[in-house]
């Protein structure tokens, strides 16, 4: 017991070497964790954009049913018919003279688009731009 009191009462502490070793270990853990977290976050935003596009497809298909084609379909039309449409949906393009469409979504700077009818192709960028683009 007296040894413990003597040890606790002494002015000793951590040495500089011990503190440097602890800092190196913490730095190594951060170097491993940060890239993993950033990759996870990037994949999560991609999945959010893809999910938002997938949920917007039925609205586009309903527009086609109501108007006998996609001609004239705009983002405002989709929002009017589906108030729950995700805010990330930011682009609607009618393709093929009204026989198809392209929907675009942007989440945290990552853009995705999907072509229809039938949601047949994903694109890692917002390929919905161009002369036929309608907002």
N, C-alpha and C positions, 0 to 999 in steps of 0.2 A: 504494500500500500504506500509506503514511504517513497518507493521508486516512482510510482505513478504521480505522486504529489510533486516530486522533484522534476519529473519530466514536464508536467503541466505548468509548473512555475518557472520553467526556464524561458529564456528569450529566443529560443530556436524557432525556426519556421521552415518554410519551403525554400529550397535552394533555387538558384537561378536555372540550373539544369533541369530540375523537376518542373518548373514552370514552363520552360521551353518545350519539354517533351509533351506536356499537357496541351500546349498551343498547337503543336504539330499534329497531335491526334485529332483535336477538334477541327483543324484545317482539312485534314484528310477526310473526315466524315462529311464536312460541308462540300468538299470537292466531289464526293460521290453522290450526295443527296440532291444537290441543286440541279444538275443535268437530268436526273431521273424525274424530278418534279416538273421541270419545264417540258419534258417529253410527254408526261402524263397530261399536263394542262393542254398542250397542243392537240393531243388525240381527243381530249374531252370536248374542245371547241369544235373540232371537225365533226364529232358525233352529234353535237347540238345542231349544227347547220344542216347536216343530213337528215336528222329527225324532223326539223322544222320543214324542210322541203317535202319529206315523205307525207307529213300531215297536210300539206297544201295541195297535194295532187287530187284528193277527192273534191276540193273546191273547184279546181280547173275542170275536172270531169263533169261536175254538176253544171258548170257554166256551159259546157258543150251540149249537155242534154237540154238545157233550157233554151239555148239559142241556135241549136242545130249546127254547131260548129264553133271554132275558137276565134273566128274573125271578130275583131273589135274588143277582145278581152283585154282589160287593163288591170293594174294592181288595185285601183279603186273599186272596180267591179268585184274582184275577189274579196276585198275587205268588206264590201257591202253585203255580200252573200254569206260571208263567214266572219263575224266579228271576232272570233277567237283565233284568227290567222296570226301566226307568230310575227312579231315586229321585225325579226331578222329577214323576212321575205322582202326584198327590195327591188326586184326586177321581174317583169313579165314581158315576154316577147312572143308574138304570134308568128309561127313559121309555116312554110309550105302553103301560103295563100289561105290560111285559116284552117288547115288540116292538122296542125300540130302546135306545140307551145314549148317554151323554155322558161323555167322558173329559176330565179337566182336568190341566194341568201348569203349574207355576210355576218359573221360572228367574230368579234375580236380581230378584225382585219383579215380573216381568212374567208375567201369567197368560194362558194360551191354553186353548181347549177345542175339541173336535172331536166331531161327532155321528155316530152310526152307526145302522144298519149301512151299511157301504160308505164310511165317512169322508166324508160328503157336504158338510160345512160347517165352516169355521174361524171362530173368534170371538177377538177381541183381548182378551177378558176371560174369567174363569172363570165361564161362564154355567151351570155344572153345579149350582149351589147350589139350594136350595129344599126343599120338604117331602119330595120323593122321594130326597133325597141319602143315599147310603150311603158309608161310608168303609171 
